[in-house]
Amino acid sequence: MSKKDEKPKLSGLAIDPKKAKVSATLKDIKHVLIVASGKGGVGKTTVAVNLATSLSQKGHKVGILDADITGPNVPKMVGLEGQRPDYNDELKKIIPVESAQGVKVISMEFLLEDNTDAIIWRGPLKMGAINQFLGDVKWGELDFLIIDLPPGTSDEPLSIAQMIPEADGVIIVTTPQEVALLDVRKSINFVKKVGLKVIGIVENMSGFKCPHCSKVINIFGIDGGRNAAKELNIPFLGAIPLNPEIVPLADAGKPIVSVESETKEAFQNIVENILKEM
């Protein structure tokens, strides 16, 4: 092989052009936080959106990468449903859409002709889309990029872990019941196996405060996330109460932290704990 045919080398290894492109794109982002869950239905995207918005409210520059390729819900929850990102021909980069809360967002939902279209893709196509979201988006200078993963430990989480090994860590979302906590343990084992840090556990839907008598009703159990964190020797970041206002606000494109409530306070406390752990 002639010199000109040789692949470029870095520390004795061939450069992965995809990783190099991702690194170049993310060089202006100070912190990358991944939000994950072992199973669906625990409110992971709700947590990701409200953490991002809480950080933005504190004056940080924030972006969300919706990595749930086949079930992208972030745009709906931040009031950007049906929007389209711009494309910069000179830079050859996609420009993320910015929410009313000042959070930059990229999602597969922006690229669909109809948001009811089913995305029937095998793993390589999904990973290719994630590579583009990481390498072909002009995020600009950010303090935090929040990556909202789909539930489980398959293609998308693995692709993210491989492309961004320098991510600050993973926030695991769960609900209090034992069934959800079984999947939390699997998620934590996955995070450790791919070499990322577990920042801590967030317990969602932890208790419902009756609006009439103020008694807290633990519909999904109690302290499951806290107990799992203690058992696994990882930080417990906080509990988010079950608030019926979350659903109509999310449907209207307004994160719950955009209004004053105990839930907003809970998210603010969780953000402070995340910053401490980092």
Secondary structure in CASP SS format (residue, H / E / C, confidence):
PFRMAT SS
TARGET T0000
AUTHOR 0000-0000-0000
METHOD secondary structure of the structure
MODEL  1
M C 1.00
S C 1.00
K H 1.00
K H 1.00
D H 1.00
E C 1.00
K C 1.00
P C 1.00
K E 1.00
L E 1.00
S C 1.00
G C 1.00
L E 1.00
A E 1.00
I C 1.00
D C 1.00
P H 1.00
K H 1.00
K H 1.00
A H 1.00
K H 1.00
V H 1.00
S H 1.00
A H 1.00
T H 1.00
L C 1.00
K C 1.00
D C 1.00
I E 1.00
K E 1.00
H E 1.00
V E 1.00
L E 1.00
I E 1.00
V E 1.00
A E 1.00
S C 1.00
G C 1.00
K C 1.00
G C 1.00
G C 1.00
V C 1.00
G C 1.00
K H 1.00
T H 1.00
T H 1.00
V H 1.00
A H 1.00
V H 1.00
N H 1.00
L H 1.00
A H 1.00
T H 1.00
S H 1.00
L H 1.00
S H 1.00
Q H 1.00
K C 1.00
G C 1.00
H C 1.00
K C 1.00
V E 1.00
G E 1.00
I E 1.00
L E 1.00
D E 1.00
A C 1.00
D C 1.00
I C 1.00
T C 1.00
G C 1.00
P C 1.00
N C 1.00
V H 1.00
P H 1.00
K H 1.00
M H 1.00
V C 1.00
G C 1.00
L C 1.00
E C 1.00
G C 1.00
Q C 1.00
R C 1.00
P C 1.00
D E 1.00
Y E 1.00
N E 1.00
D C 1.00
E C 1.00
L C 1.00
K C 1.00
K E 1.00
I E 1.00
I E 1.00
P C 1.00
V E 1.00
E E 1.00
S C 1.00
A C 1.00
Q C 1.00
G C 1.00
V E 1.00
K E 1.00
V E 1.00
I E 1.00
S C 1.00
M H 1.00
E H 1.00
F H 1.00
L H 1.00
L C 1.00
E C 1.00
D C 1.00
N C 1.00
T C 1.00
D C 1.00
A C 1.00
I C 1.00
I C 1.00
W C 1.00
R C 1.00
G H 1.00
P H 1.00
L H 1.00
K H 1.00
M H 1.00
G H 1.00
A H 1.00
I H 1.00
N H 1.00
Q H 1.00
F H 1.00
L H 1.00
G H 1.00
D C 1.00
V E 1.00
K C 1.00
W C 1.00
G C 1.00
E C 1.00
L E 1.00
D E 1.00
F E 1.00
L E 1.00
I E 1.00
I E 1.00
D E 1.00
L C 1.00
P C 1.00
P C 1.00
G C 1.00
T C 1.00
S C 1.00
D H 1.00
E H 1.00
P H 1.00
L H 1.00
S H 1.00
I H 1.00
A H 1.00
Q H 1.00
M H 1.00
I C 1.00
P C 1.00
E C 1.00
A C 1.00
D C 1.00
G E 1.00
V E 1.00
I E 1.00
I E 1.00
V E 1.00
T E 1.00
T C 1.00
P C 1.00
Q C 1.00
E H 1.00
V H 1.00
A H 1.00
L H 1.00
L H 1.00
D H 1.00
V H 1.00
R H 1.00
K H 1.00
S H 1.00
I H 1.00
N H 1.00
F H 1.00
V H 1.00
K H 1.00
K H 1.00
V C 1.00
G C 1.00
L C 1.00
K C 1.00
V E 1.00
I E 1.00
G E 1.00
I E 1.00
V E 1.00
E E 1.00
N C 1.00
M C 1.00
S C 1.00
G C 1.00
F E 1.00
K E 1.00
C C 1.00
P C 1.00
H C 1.00
C C 1.00
S C 1.00
K C 1.00
V E 1.00
I E 1.00
N C 1.00
I C 1.00
F C 1.00
G C 1.00
I C 1.00
D C 1.00
G H 1.00
G H 1.00
R H 1.00
N H 1.00
A H 1.00
A H 1.00
K H 1.00
E H 1.00
L H 1.00
N C 1.00
I C 1.00
P C 1.00
F E 1.00
L E 1.00
G E 1.00
A E 1.00
I C 1.00
P C 1.00
L C 1.00
N C 1.00
P C 1.00
E C 1.00
I H 1.00
V H 1.00
P H 1.00
L H 1.00
A H 1.00
D H 1.00
A C 1.00
G C 1.00
K C 1.00
P C 1.00
I H 1.00
V H 1.00
S H 1.00
V C 1.00
E C 1.00
S C 1.00
E H 1.00
T H 1.00
K H 1.00
E H 1.00
A H 1.00
F H 1.00
Q H 1.00
N H 1.00
I H 1.00
V H 1.00
E H 1.00
N H 1.00
I H 1.00
L H 1.00
K H 1.00
E H 1.00
M C 1.00
END
